[in-house]
Amino acid sequence: MTRRITLALTGASGAPYALRLLECLVQADYQVFVLASSAARVVLKTEQGIDWPASPQALSQQLCADYGAREGQIVACGKEEWFSPVASGSAAPKQMVICPCSMGAVSAIAHGASDNLIERAADVVIKERGQLILVPRESPFSPIHLENMLSLSRIGVTIMPAAPGFYHQPQSVGDLVDFMVARILDHLGIEHQLMQRWGYQKQ
């Protein structure tokens, strides 16, 4: 696997987006480093009824089994696993998506805090001039939120709020999830067939 990416989950609502994105990344033959905050685990339990193992090794094995991934294709990292590849510019993937992304994570990243592995991994991608995509889910945005996102956007971070459109006439929640995941995949340069594109007739 020559293509590598970091996928982080924080405490914002939107666990279905992250799980669907992980599925698509595995199908696209990426090696995925998965980081999840404590709050993200609460959200996963609340929204999806999923309890992820506390052990990174156990979680890696479970996710590989759940998503039909090859051994080592999904690598879960603990929140203070400072010796993981994502913590260093010499080894970290050049692409990272934080989905969903809490306003707390946005603030920490915007101000250069690296108090946990998610924040450090994002800091590494920024300093190495990689591609960082944040998928915030909050409403309404406060002036503080907007200023933090603007400061990140100005240095090249993609801010992609979880705000699915309806022009594709979604018939299910899954269709709305696929809309957002499709937009993320577009920005990552990954081919997909998740949704009909604007201006194209239905087949």
Backbone as a printed PyTorch tensor [residue, N CA C, xyz], in Angstrom:
tensor([[[  0.8370,  -1.1900,   0.0000],
         [  0.0000,   0.0000,   0.0000],
         [  0.8780,   1.2480,   0.0000]],

        [[  0.8600,   1.9710,  -1.0920],
         [  1.6830,   3.1760,  -1.1890],
         [  0.9190,   4.4220,  -0.7930]],

        [[ -0.3990,   4.3410,  -0.7560],
         [ -1.2090,   5.4980,  -0.3890],
         [ -1.6010,   5.3970,   1.0760]],

        [[ -1.3240,   6.4510,   1.8180],
         [ -1.5510,   6.4420,   3.2570],
         [ -2.2880,   7.7070,   3.6540]],

        [[ -3.1350,   7.6010,   4.6620],
         [ -3.9250,   8.7400,   5.1040],
         [ -4.2350,   8.5850,   6.5870]],

        [[ -4.4150,   9.7110,   7.2570],
         [ -4.8380,   9.7030,   8.6540],
         [ -6.2940,  10.1240,   8.7200]],

        [[ -7.0920,   9.3530,   9.4400],
         [ -8.5030,   9.6780,   9.6730],
         [ -8.7110,   9.8280,  11.1680]],

        [[ -9.1030,  11.0280,  11.5960],
         [ -9.3290,  11.2800,  13.0160],
         [-10.7930,  11.5710,  13.2720]],

        [[-11.2820,  11.0930,  14.3990],
         [-12.6570,  11.3360,  14.8360],
         [-12.6090,  12.0940,  16.1540]],

        [[-13.3680,  13.1770,  16.2330],
         [-13.4570,  13.9250,  17.4840],
         [-14.9030,  13.9250,  17.9730]],

        [[-15.1980,  14.7810,  18.9560],
         [-16.4640,  14.6650,  19.6610],
         [-17.6710,  15.3350,  19.0470]],

        [[-17.5780,  15.8340,  17.8330],
         [-18.7540,  16.4060,  17.1790],
         [-19.6890,  15.2940,  16.7210]],

        [[-20.9500,  15.6370,  16.5250],
         [-21.8870,  14.6770,  15.9580],
         [-21.4940,  14.3870,  14.5150]],

        [[-21.7460,  13.1520,  14.0630],
         [-21.4350,  12.8060,  12.6830],
         [-20.6580,  11.5200,  12.5150]],

        [[-20.7930,  10.5940,  13.4600],
         [-20.0710,   9.3280,  13.3620],
         [-20.3380,   8.5710,  12.0560]],

        [[-21.5750,   8.5900,  11.5170],
         [-21.8040,   7.8590,  10.2600],
         [-20.9120,   8.3320,   9.1190]],

        [[-20.5910,   9.6210,   9.0810],
         [-19.6910,  10.1180,   8.0370],
         [-18.3210,   9.4420,   8.1480]],

        [[-17.8030,   9.3720,   9.3550],
         [-16.4710,   8.7990,   9.5630],
         [-16.4350,   7.3280,   9.1820]],

        [[-17.4450,   6.5840,   9.5770],
         [-17.4550,   5.1560,   9.2960],
         [-17.5790,   4.8720,   7.8040]],

        [[-18.4050,   5.6390,   7.1300],
         [-18.5590,   5.4650,   5.6790],
         [-17.2720,   5.8690,   4.9580]],

        [[-16.6370,   6.9400,   5.4300],
         [-15.3750,   7.3640,   4.8300],
         [-14.3030,   6.3040,   5.0180]],

        [[-14.2300,   5.7200,   6.1960],
         [-13.2600,   4.6580,   6.4470],
         [-13.4880,   3.4960,   5.4890]],

        [[-14.7300,   3.1150,   5.3100],
         [-15.0640,   2.0400,   4.3800],
         [-14.5540,   2.3600,   2.9650]],

        [[-14.7890,   3.5790,   2.5220],
         [-14.3810,   3.9700,   1.1670],
         [-12.8670,   4.0330,   1.0240]],

        [[-12.1830,   4.4800,   2.0460],
         [-10.7230,   4.5490,   1.9970],
         [-10.1120,   3.1530,   1.9130]],

        [[-10.6860,   2.2150,   2.6480],
         [-10.2090,   0.8290,   2.5760],
         [-10.4440,   0.2680,   1.1750]],

        [[-11.6290,   0.5400,   0.6310],
         [-11.9490,   0.0520,  -0.7150],
         [-11.0160,   0.6570,  -1.7600]],

        [[-10.5380,   1.8840,  -1.5020],
         [ -9.6180,   2.5490,  -2.4270],
         [ -8.1720,   2.1090,  -2.2040]],

        [[ -7.9630,   1.1520,  -1.3190],
         [ -6.6600,   0.5450,  -1.0530],
         [ -5.6890,   1.5000,  -0.3550]],

        [[ -6.2170,   2.3590,   0.4900],
         [ -5.3790,   3.2010,   1.3400],
         [ -5.0360,   2.4700,   2.6240]],

        [[ -3.8530,   2.7480,   3.1500],
         [ -3.5740,   2.3980,   4.5290],
         [ -4.0680,   3.5600,   5.3760]],

        [[ -4.8900,   3.2550,   6.3830],
         [ -5.5550,   4.2980,   7.1570],
         [ -5.1010,   4.2490,   8.6150]],

        [[ -4.5690,   5.3620,   9.0960],
         [ -4.2450,   5.5010,  10.5100],
         [ -5.4560,   6.1490,  11.1800]],

        [[ -6.0630,   5.4490,  12.1160],
         [ -7.2960,   5.9040,  12.7540],
         [ -7.0060,   6.4260,  14.1540]],

        [[ -7.4340,   7.6650,  14.4050],
         [ -7.2870,   8.3010,  15.7090],
         [ -8.6740,   8.6940,  16.1940]],

        [[ -8.9800,   8.3960,  17.4440],
         [-10.2920,   8.7470,  17.9960],
         [-10.1250,   9.3250,  19.3890]],

        [[-10.7240,  10.4720,  19.6010],
         [-10.6930,  11.0810,  20.9280],
         [-11.6540,  10.3540,  21.8590]],

        [[-11.5430,  10.6350,  23.1510],
         [-12.4630,  10.0440,  24.1290],
         [-13.8980,  10.4600,  23.8310]],

        [[-14.0780,  11.7230,  23.4660],
         [-15.4220,  12.2110,  23.1440],
         [-15.9630,  11.5360,  21.8910]],

        [[-15.0940,  11.2390,  20.9280],
         [-15.5240,  10.5500,  19.7090],
         [-16.0850,   9.1710,  20.0270]],

        [[-15.4820,   8.5040,  20.9980],
         [-15.9820,   7.1870,  21.3870],
         [-17.3850,   7.2840,  21.9930]],

        [[-17.6300,   8.3640,  22.7340],
         [-18.9660,   8.5890,  23.2880],
         [-19.9710,   8.8060,  22.1520]],

        [[-19.5710,   9.5920,  21.1580],
         [-20.4430,   9.8550,  20.0150],
         [-20.7250,   8.5700,  19.2420]],

        [[-19.7020,   7.7490,  19.0240],
         [-19.8990,   6.4680,  18.3370],
         [-20.9100,   5.5940,  19.0640]],

        [[-20.8080,   5.5490,  20.3790],
         [-21.7380,   4.7570,  21.1720],
         [-23.1460,   5.3240,  21.0780]],

        [[-23.2630,   6.6530,  21.1550],
         [-24.5640,   7.3070,  21.1430],
         [-25.2510,   7.2060,  19.7800]],

        [[-24.4990,   7.4630,  18.7280],
         [-25.1040,   7.5450,  17.3960],
         [-25.1750,   6.2120,  16.6620]],

        [[-24.2110,   5.3230,  16.9360],
         [-24.1400,   4.0740,  16.1790],
         [-24.2270,   2.8230,  17.0450]],

        [[-24.2250,   3.0040,  18.3680],
         [-24.2660,   1.8480,  19.2510],
         [-22.9960,   1.0260,  19.1990]],

        [[-21.8820,   1.6750,  18.8810],
         [-20.6090,   0.9730,  18.7040],
         [-19.6810,   1.2680,  19.8740]],

        [[-19.1170,   0.2170,  20.4540],
         [-18.0910,   0.3480,  21.4910],
         [-16.7610,  -0.0890,  20.8970]],

        [[-15.8710,   0.8590,  20.6600],
         [-14.5490,   0.4930,  20.1650],
         [-13.6680,   0.0550,  21.3210]],

        [[-12.8510,  -0.9920,  21.1330],
         [-11.9290,  -1.4350,  22.1830],
         [-10.9670,  -0.3150,  22.5790]],

        [[-10.5880,  -0.2980,  23.8380],
         [ -9.6550,   0.7250,  24.3190],
         [ -8.2450,   0.4940,  23.7900]],

        [[ -7.8790,  -0.7560,  23.5860],
         [ -6.5440,  -1.1000,  23.1130],
         [ -6.4070,  -0.7790,  21.6280]],

        [[ -5.4140,   0.0190,  21.2290],
         [ -5.2080,   0.3020,  19.8110],
         [ -5.0140,  -0.9650,  18.9720]],

        [[ -4.2890,  -1.9380,  19.5120],
         [ -4.0570,  -3.1710,  18.7650],
         [ -5.3670,  -3.9210,  18.5430]],

        [[ -6.1820,  -4.0030,  19.5980],
         [ -7.4710,  -4.6910,  19.4660],
         [ -8.3770,  -3.9520,  18.4950]],

        [[ -8.3440,  -2.6170,  18.5430],
         [ -9.1800,  -1.8310,  17.6340],
         [ -8.7170,  -2.0120,  16.1940]],

        [[ -7.4200,  -2.0430,  15.9750],
         [ -6.9050,  -2.2690,  14.6240],
         [ -7.4110,  -3.5940,  14.0650]],

        [[ -7.3410,  -4.6230,  14.8740],
         [ -7.7900,  -5.9410,  14.4380],
         [ -9.2900,  -5.9570,  14.1700]],

        [[-10.0500,  -5.3010,  15.0440],
         [-11.5040,  -5.2840,  14.8640],
         [-11.8930,  -4.5250,  13.6010]],

        [[-11.2730,  -3.3680,  13.3840],
         [-11.6190,  -2.5770,  12.2080],
         [-11.2180,  -3.2900,  10.9200]],

        [[-10.0700,  -3.9390,  10.9240],
         [ -9.6660,  -4.6990,   9.7390],
         [-10.6830,  -5.7980,   9.4360]],

        [[-11.1750,  -6.4550,  10.4800],
         [-12.1760,  -7.4990,  10.2840],
         [-13.5040,  -6.9080,   9.8270]],

        [[-13.9230,  -5.8120,  10.4570],
         [-15.2140,  -5.1950,  10.1340],
         [-15.2740,  -4.6840,   8.7010]],

        [[-14.1420,  -4.1740,   8.1950],
         [-14.1410,  -3.5440,   6.8740],
         [-13.4450,  -4.3770,   5.8070]],

        [[-13.1530,  -5.6160,   6.1240],
         [-12.5420,  -6.5000,   5.1390],
         [-11.1780,  -6.0310,   4.6790]],

        [[-10.4490,  -5.3910,   5.5690],
         [ -9.1290,  -4.8530,   5.2310],
         [ -8.0460,  -5.9120,   5.4220]],

        [[ -6.9560,  -5.7260,   4.7150],
         [ -5.8120,  -6.6120,   4.8980],
         [ -5.1370,  -6.2980,   6.2230]],

        [[ -4.3790,  -7.2410,   6.7140],
         [ -3.6540,  -7.0310,   7.9610],
         [ -2.7350,  -5.8200,   7.8250]],

        [[ -2.8440,  -4.8990,   8.7710],
         [ -2.0180,  -3.7050,   8.7350],
         [ -2.5620,  -2.5770,   7.8860]],

        [[ -3.7000,  -2.8010,   7.2230],
         [ -4.2510,  -1.7400,   6.3750],
         [ -4.9190,  -0.6450,   7.2130]],

        [[ -5.4950,  -1.0260,   8.3460],
         [ -6.0530,  -0.0530,   9.2830],
         [ -5.2320,  -0.1280,  10.5610]],

        [[ -4.6610,   1.0090,  10.9420],
         [ -3.8080,   1.0620,  12.1250],
         [ -4.4010,   2.0880,  13.0960]],

        [[ -4.9240,   1.6090,  14.2150],
         [ -5.4510,   2.5070,  15.2350],
         [ -4.3200,   2.9550,  16.1550]],

        [[ -4.3510,   4.2280,  16.5390],
         [ -3.3150,   4.7810,  17.4120],
         [ -3.9500,   5.3730,  18.6610]],

        [[ -3.3180,   5.1850,  19.8010],
         [ -3.7930,   5.7690,  21.0450],
         [ -3.6020,   7.2730,  21.0460]],

        [[ -4.3660,   7.9700,  21.8910],
         [ -4.3710,   9.4370,  21.8570],
         [ -3.0580,  10.0510,  22.3460]],

        [[ -2.2220,   9.2640,  23.0100],
         [ -0.9120,   9.7550,  23.4300],
         [  0.2070,   8.8290,  22.9360]],

        [[ -0.0200,   8.2400,  21.7880],
         [  0.9580,   7.3170,  21.2090],
         [  1.9580,   8.1350,  20.3750]],

        [[  2.8470,   8.8040,  21.0580],
         [  3.7220,   9.7870,  20.4320],
         [  4.7470,   9.1790,  19.4850]],

        [[  4.9650,   7.8680,  19.5550],
         [  5.9220,   7.2350,  18.6640],
         [  5.2590,   6.6540,  17.4170]],

        [[  3.9790,   6.9560,  17.2110],
         [  3.3050,   6.4920,  16.0020],
         [  3.7590,   7.3350,  14.8080]],

        [[  3.6730,   6.7980,  13.5930],
         [  4.1350,   7.5330,  12.4090],
         [  3.4800,   8.9040,  12.2310]],

        [[  2.2200,   9.0400,  12.6260],
         [  1.5020,  10.3010,  12.3730],
         [  2.0470,  11.4540,  13.1990]],

        [[  2.8680,  11.1560,  14.2010],
         [  3.3800,  12.2000,  15.0900],
         [  4.6370,  12.8770,  14.5640]],

        [[  5.1670,  12.4020,  13.4510],
         [  6.4370,  12.9440,  12.9530],
         [  6.3540,  13.2710,  11.4770]],

        [[  6.9130,  14.4170,  11.1190],
         [  6.9400,  14.8060,   9.7200],
         [  7.7340,  13.8660,   8.8450]],

        [[  8.6140,  13.0820,   9.4280],
         [  9.4280,  12.1520,   8.6420],
         [  8.6720,  10.8860,   8.2570]],

        [[  7.4870,  10.6660,   8.8700],
         [  6.7830,   9.4090,   8.6320],
         [  5.2870,   9.5660,   8.4060]],

        [[  4.7200,  10.7070,   8.7580],
         [  3.2670,  10.8800,   8.7040],
         [  2.7420,  10.9010,   7.2710]],

        [[  1.5260,  10.3770,   7.0570],
         [  0.8850,  10.5350,   5.7420],
         [  0.7350,  12.0150,   5.4050]],

        [[  0.7160,  12.3240,   4.1210],
         [  0.5880,  13.7110,   3.6790],
         [ -0.8640,  14.1800,   3.6380]],

        [[ -1.7870,  13.2630,   3.8230],
         [ -3.2070,  13.6080,   3.8240],
         [ -3.8290,  13.2310,   5.1640]],

        [[ -4.7320,  14.0940,   5.6390],
         [ -5.4340,  13.8350,   6.8940],
         [ -6.8300,  14.4310,   6.8250]],

        [[ -7.7910,  13.6780,   7.3320],
         [ -9.1720,  14.1500,   7.4380],
         [ -9.5990,  14.0160,   8.8900]],

        [[-10.1660,  15.0820,   9.4450],
         [-10.7730,  15.0030,  10.7710],
         [-12.2770,  15.0720,  10.5710]],

        [[-12.9400,  13.9620,  10.8010],
         [-14.3550,  13.8180,  10.4840],
         [-15.0180,  12.8800,  11.4880]],

        [[-15.9410,  13.3940,  12.2800],
         [-16.3380,  14.7980,  12.4110],
         [-15.2970,  15.5800,  13.2190]],

        [[-15.3300,  16.8960,  13.0500],
         [-14.3500,  17.7510,  13.7220],
         [-15.0620,  18.7090,  14.6700]],

        [[-14.7570,  18.5910,  15.9410],
         [-15.3690,  19.4580,  16.9460],
         [-14.7680,  20.8530,  16.8970]],

        [[-15.4740,  21.8110,  17.4500],
         [-14.9460,  23.1660,  17.5200],
         [-13.7560,  23.2490,  18.4700]],

        [[-13.7040,  22.3700,  19.4430],
         [-12.5380,  22.3040,  20.3220],
         [-11.2990,  21.8980,  19.5540]],

        [[-11.4510,  20.9140,  18.6600],
         [-10.3230,  20.4850,  17.8340],
         [ -9.9140,  21.5860,  16.8680]],

        [[-10.8990,  22.2580,  16.2680],
         [-10.5980,  23.3780,  15.3680],
         [ -9.7710,  24.4320,  16.1000]],

        [[-10.1940,  24.7810,  17.3100],
         [ -9.4950,  25.8000,  18.0870],
         [ -8.0660,  25.3770,  18.3990]],

        [[ -7.9070,  24.1410,  18.8620],
         [ -6.5700,  23.6590,  19.2240],
         [ -5.6390,  23.6510,  18.0220]],

        [[ -6.1400,  23.2110,  16.8720],
         [ -5.3120,  23.1490,  15.6700],
         [ -4.9670,  24.5530,  15.1860]],

        [[ -5.9500,  25.4540,  15.2360],
         [ -5.7280,  26.8250,  14.7740],
         [ -4.6760,  27.5430,  15.6040]],

        [[ -4.5540,  27.1470,  16.8730],
         [ -3.6120,  27.8270,  17.7580],
         [ -2.3470,  27.0110,  18.0260]],

        [[ -2.1670,  25.9230,  17.2630],
         [ -0.9210,  25.1750,  17.3430],
         [ -0.7610,  24.3080,  18.5640]],

        [[ -1.8430,  24.0260,  19.2600],
         [ -1.7460,  23.1340,  20.4260],
         [ -1.5080,  21.7040,  19.9380]],

        [[ -0.7280,  20.9760,  20.6760],
         [ -0.4710,  19.5700,  20.3370],
         [ -0.5550,  18.7300,  21.5950]],

        [[ -1.6770,  18.8350,  22.2950],
         [ -1.8380,  18.1620,  23.5800],
         [ -2.2300,  16.7030,  23.4510]],

        [[ -2.6470,  16.2970,  22.2600],
         [ -2.9510,  14.8890,  22.0290],
         [ -2.5270,  14.5440,  20.6110]],

        [[ -2.6570,  13.2710,  20.2440],
         [ -2.1180,  12.8220,  18.9620],
         [ -2.8830,  13.4070,  17.7810]],

        [[ -4.1860,  13.6250,  17.9300],
         [ -4.9500,  14.2200,  16.8340],
         [ -4.4240,  15.6170,  16.5200]],

        [[ -4.2550,  16.4210,  17.5600],
         [ -3.7560,  17.7900,  17.3670],
         [ -2.3400,  17.7770,  16.7980]],

        [[ -1.4970,  16.8840,  17.2980],
         [ -0.1290,  16.7940,  16.8040],
         [ -0.1100,  16.3460,  15.3430]],

        [[ -0.9260,  15.3600,  15.0000],
         [ -0.9610,  14.8730,  13.6210],
         [ -1.3940,  15.9770,  12.6650]],

        [[ -2.3910,  16.7630,  13.0790],
         [ -2.8360,  17.8800,  12.2460],
         [ -1.7320,  18.9170,  12.1040]],

        [[ -1.0410,  19.1950,  13.1940],
         [  0.0570,  20.1530,  13.1760],
         [  1.1610,  19.6990,  12.2240]],

        [[  1.4270,  18.4050,  12.2170],
         [  2.4430,  17.8490,  11.3300],
         [  2.0470,  18.0320,   9.8660]],

        [[  0.7910,  17.7190,   9.5390],
         [  0.3370,  17.8570,   8.1570],
         [  0.4390,  19.3060,   7.6990]],

        [[  0.0810,  20.2370,   8.5750],
         [  0.1660,  21.6630,   8.2250],
         [  1.6170,  22.0770,   7.9860]],

        [[  2.4930,  21.7020,   8.9100],
         [  3.8820,  22.1650,   8.7850],
         [  4.6020,  21.5100,   7.6150]],

        [[  4.1600,  20.3100,   7.2330],
         [  4.7770,  19.6130,   6.1110],
         [  4.1060,  19.9630,   4.7860]],

        [[  3.1860,  20.9220,   4.8180],
         [  2.4830,  21.3870,   3.6180],
         [  1.6940,  20.2640,   2.9500]],

        [[  1.0590,  19.4380,   3.8060],
         [  0.2110,  18.3780,   3.2950],
         [ -1.2200,  18.8490,   3.1230]],

        [[ -2.1340,  17.9010,   2.9900],
         [ -3.5550,  18.2130,   2.7910],
         [ -4.3280,  17.8510,   4.0500]],

        [[ -4.9430,  18.8530,   4.6620],
         [ -5.7450,  18.6540,   5.8580],
         [ -7.1770,  19.0910,   5.5770]],

        [[ -8.1200,  18.1950,   5.7960],
         [ -9.5420,  18.4790,   5.6060],
         [-10.2400,  18.3440,   6.9550]],

        [[-10.9510,  19.3820,   7.3440],
         [-11.7450,  19.3580,   8.5770],
         [-13.2250,  19.3430,   8.2120]],

        [[-13.9780,  18.4540,   8.8670],
         [-15.4140,  18.3390,   8.6170],
         [-16.1530,  18.6990,   9.9050]],

        [[-16.3380,  20.0050,  10.1520],
         [-17.0090,  20.4200,  11.3880],
         [-18.5080,  20.1880,  11.3210]],

        [[-19.0970,  19.9350,  12.4710],
         [-20.5500,  19.7850,  12.5680],
         [-20.9890,  20.5750,  13.7940]],

        [[-21.4190,  21.7820,  13.5520],
         [-21.8850,  22.6580,  14.6230],
         [-22.8710,  23.6400,  14.0330]],

        [[-23.8280,  24.1050,  14.8330],
         [-24.7770,  25.0950,  14.3380],
         [-25.4730,  25.7730,  15.5100]],

        [[-25.4730,  27.1060,  15.5180],
         [-24.7830,  27.9970,  14.5910],
         [-23.3020,  28.0950,  14.9500]],

        [[-22.5230,  28.6490,  14.0260],
         [-21.1190,  28.9290,  14.3100],
         [-21.0200,  30.2590,  15.0510]],

        [[-20.2510,  30.2850,  16.1300],
         [-20.0170,  31.5360,  16.8460],
         [-18.9030,  32.3130,  16.1310]],

        [[-18.7400,  33.6080,  16.4410],
         [-17.6160,  34.3480,  15.8600],
         [-16.2650,  33.6950,  16.1540]],

        [[-16.1270,  33.0900,  17.3250],
         [-14.8780,  32.3950,  17.6540],
         [-14.6600,  31.2270,  16.6950]],

        [[-15.7090,  30.4400,  16.4750],
         [-15.6030,  29.3150,  15.5440],
         [-15.1940,  29.8090,  14.1590]],

        [[-15.8720,  30.8410,  13.6870],
         [-15.6260,  31.3560,  12.3400],
         [-14.2120,  31.9040,  12.1900]],

        [[-13.7400,  32.6000,  13.2080],
         [-12.3780,  33.1390,  13.1440],
         [-11.3380,  32.0230,  13.1320]],

        [[-11.5560,  30.9970,  13.9270],
         [-10.6200,  29.8720,  13.9350],
         [-10.5910,  29.1560,  12.5870]],

        [[-11.7660,  28.9340,  12.0160],
         [-11.8230,  28.2610,  10.7160],
         [-11.2210,  29.1290,   9.6210]],

        [[-11.4500,  30.4450,   9.6900],
         [-10.8680,  31.3440,   8.7050],
         [ -9.3460,  31.3340,   8.7760]],

        [[ -8.8030,  31.3330,   9.9690],
         [ -7.3450,  31.3290,  10.1010],
         [ -6.7570,  30.0520,   9.5150]],

        [[ -7.4380,  28.9400,   9.6730],
         [ -6.9620,  27.6870,   9.0910],
         [ -7.1330,  27.6850,   7.5740]],

        [[ -8.2530,  28.1890,   7.1030],
         [ -8.4790,  28.2460,   5.6610],
         [ -7.4210,  29.0830,   4.9670]],

        [[ -7.0000,  30.1460,   5.6020],
         [ -6.0060,  31.0380,   5.0080],
         [ -4.6400,  30.3760,   4.8270]],

        [[ -4.3610,  29.3210,   5.5890],
         [ -3.0840,  28.6290,   5.4310],
         [ -3.2340,  27.3270,   4.6320]],

        [[ -4.4000,  27.1460,   4.0170],
         [ -4.5670,  26.0290,   3.1070],
         [ -5.3530,  24.8400,   3.6090]],

        [[ -5.8640,  24.9210,   4.8370],
         [ -6.6950,  23.8300,   5.3580],
         [ -8.0780,  23.9170,   4.7200]],

        [[ -8.6190,  22.7880,   4.3010],
         [ -9.9610,  22.7600,   3.7120],
         [-10.9930,  22.5960,   4.8160]],

        [[-11.9130,  23.5560,   4.8890],
         [-13.0070,  23.5000,   5.8610],
         [-14.2590,  23.0550,   5.1230]],

        [[-14.7510,  21.8680,   5.4480],
         [-15.8740,  21.2770,   4.7280],
         [-16.9750,  20.8880,   5.7140]],

        [[-17.8270,  21.8580,   6.0890],
         [-18.8660,  21.5620,   7.0720],
         [-19.7620,  20.4120,   6.6230]],

        [[-20.2050,  19.6230,   7.5690],
         [-21.1080,  18.5140,   7.2720],
         [-22.4830,  19.0830,   6.9470]],

        [[-22.6260,  19.5430,   5.7090],
         [-23.8630,  20.1930,   5.2620],
         [-24.2580,  19.6080,   3.9150]],

        [[-24.8470,  18.4200,   3.9100],
         [-25.1800,  17.7650,   2.6320],
         [-26.2350,  18.5350,   1.8530]],

        [[-26.1330,  18.4550,   0.5270],
         [-27.1290,  19.0610,  -0.3430],
         [-28.2820,  18.1040,  -0.5890]],

        [[-29.2610,  18.5920,  -1.3470],
         [-30.4610,  17.8010,  -1.6180],
         [-30.7780,  17.7070,  -3.1040]],

        [[-29.9080,  18.2710,  -3.9620],
         [-30.2140,  18.2600,  -5.3870],
         [-30.1610,  16.8690,  -5.9930]],

        [[-29.5420,  15.9160,  -5.2880],
         [-29.5040,  14.5450,  -5.7850],
         [-30.7070,  13.7300,  -5.3220]],

        [[-31.6670,  14.4180,  -4.7110],
         [-32.9250,  13.8080,  -4.2600],
         [-32.6850,  12.5870,  -3.3630]],

        [[-32.0710,  12.8100,  -2.2160],
         [-31.7640,  11.6900,  -1.3150],
         [-33.0210,  10.9830,  -0.8340]],

        [[-32.9300,   9.6830,  -0.7340],
         [-34.0550,   8.8700,  -0.2810],
         [-33.8420,   8.2860,   1.1090]],

        [[-32.6680,   8.5150,   1.6710],
         [-32.3600,   7.9360,   2.9710],
         [-31.2790,   8.7610,   3.6570]],

        [[-31.0980,   8.5050,   4.9450],
         [-29.9940,   9.1320,   5.6650],
         [-28.6630,   8.7150,   5.0370]],

        [[-28.5900,   7.4790,   4.5920],
         [-27.3750,   6.9890,   3.9440],
         [-27.0130,   7.8040,   2.7140]],

        [[-28.0140,   8.2610,   1.9680],
         [-27.7520,   9.0930,   0.7940],
         [-27.1440,  10.4290,   1.2030]],

        [[-27.5880,  10.9850,   2.3200],
         [-27.0310,  12.2480,   2.8090],
         [-25.5950,  12.0550,   3.2890]],

        [[-25.3510,  10.9270,   3.9440],
         [-23.9910,  10.6140,   4.3800],
         [-23.0790,  10.4800,   3.1650]],

        [[-23.5530,   9.7770,   2.1450],
         [-22.7410,   9.5690,   0.9460],
         [-22.4340,  10.8830,   0.2390]],

        [[-23.3540,  11.8450,   0.3030],
         [-23.1020,  13.1500,  -0.3130],
         [-21.8430,  13.7720,   0.2760]],

        [[-21.7650,  13.8030,   1.5950],
         [-20.6090,  14.4200,   2.2360],
         [-19.3370,  13.6070,   2.0170]],

        [[-19.4440,  12.3100,   2.1280],
         [-18.2590,  11.4630,   1.9250],
         [-17.7610,  11.6000,   0.4910]],

        [[-18.6810,  11.7210,  -0.4560],
         [-18.2890,  11.9170,  -1.8540],
         [-17.4960,  13.2050,  -2.0270]],

        [[-17.9110,  14.2710,  -1.3620],
         [-17.1940,  15.5410,  -1.4730],
         [-15.7910,  15.4370,  -0.8610]],

        [[-15.6880,  14.7000,   0.2460],
         [-14.3690,  14.4860,   0.8490],
         [-13.4700,  13.7070,  -0.1050]],

        [[-14.0110,  12.6360,  -0.6820],
         [-13.2340,  11.8250,  -1.6080],
         [-12.8090,  12.6360,  -2.8270]],

        [[-13.6810,  13.5230,  -3.2950],
         [-13.3230,  14.3880,  -4.4220],
         [-12.0810,  15.2100,  -4.0990]],

        [[-12.0510,  15.7920,  -2.9200],
         [-10.9240,  16.6330,  -2.5390],
         [ -9.6560,  15.8260,  -2.3040]],

        [[ -9.8190,  14.5620,  -1.9560],
         [ -8.6560,  13.6840,  -1.7850],
         [ -8.1650,  13.1140,  -3.1090]],

        [[ -8.9420,  13.3140,  -4.1690],
         [ -8.5650,  12.7820,  -5.4730],
         [ -8.8330,  11.3020,  -5.6190]],

        [[ -9.8850,  10.8130,  -4.9420],
         [-10.2240,   9.3890,  -4.9710],
         [-11.4950,   9.1830,  -5.7870]],

        [[-11.4120,   8.3250,  -6.8000],
         [-12.5670,   8.0260,  -7.6420],
         [-13.6500,   7.3200,  -6.8230]],

        [[-14.8960,   7.6090,  -7.1630],
         [-16.0090,   6.9660,  -6.4610],
         [-17.2690,   7.0540,  -7.3100]],

        [[-18.2780,   6.3060,  -6.8850],
         [-19.5890,   6.3360,  -7.5320],
         [-20.6830,   6.4990,  -6.4680]],

        [[-20.4200,   7.3180,  -5.4920],
         [-21.3400,   7.4200,  -4.3600],
         [-22.6050,   8.2110,  -4.6650]],

        [[-22.5120,   9.1570,  -5.5940],
         [-23.6850,   9.9900,  -5.8520],
         [-23.6380,  10.5390,  -7.2710]],

        [[-24.8170,  10.9410,  -7.7440],
         [-24.9300,  11.5700,  -9.0470],
         [-24.3730,  12.9890,  -8.9730]],

        [[-23.5800,  13.3620,  -9.9700],
         [-22.9920,  14.6970,  -9.9770],
         [-23.9490,  15.7170, -10.6010]],

        [[-23.7780,  16.9520, -10.1760],
         [-24.6260,  18.0350, -10.6540],
         [-24.5580,  18.1420, -12.1740]],

        [[-25.7430,  18.2370, -12.8200],
         [-25.7980,  18.4230, -14.2680],
         [-25.8140,  17.1540, -15.0790]],

        [[-25.6680,  15.9910, -14.4060],
         [-25.6950,  14.7300, -15.1230],
         [-27.0480,  14.0380, -14.9390]],

        [[-27.5630,  13.4720, -15.9970],
         [-28.8470,  12.7940, -15.9230],
         [-28.7020,  11.4720, -15.1910]],

        [[-29.7490,  11.0900, -14.4810],
         [-29.7420,   9.7840, -13.8300],
         [-29.7190,   8.6740, -14.8700]],

        [[-28.9460,   7.6420, -14.5760],
         [-28.8510,   6.5090, -15.4880],
         [-30.0200,   5.5590, -15.2800]]])
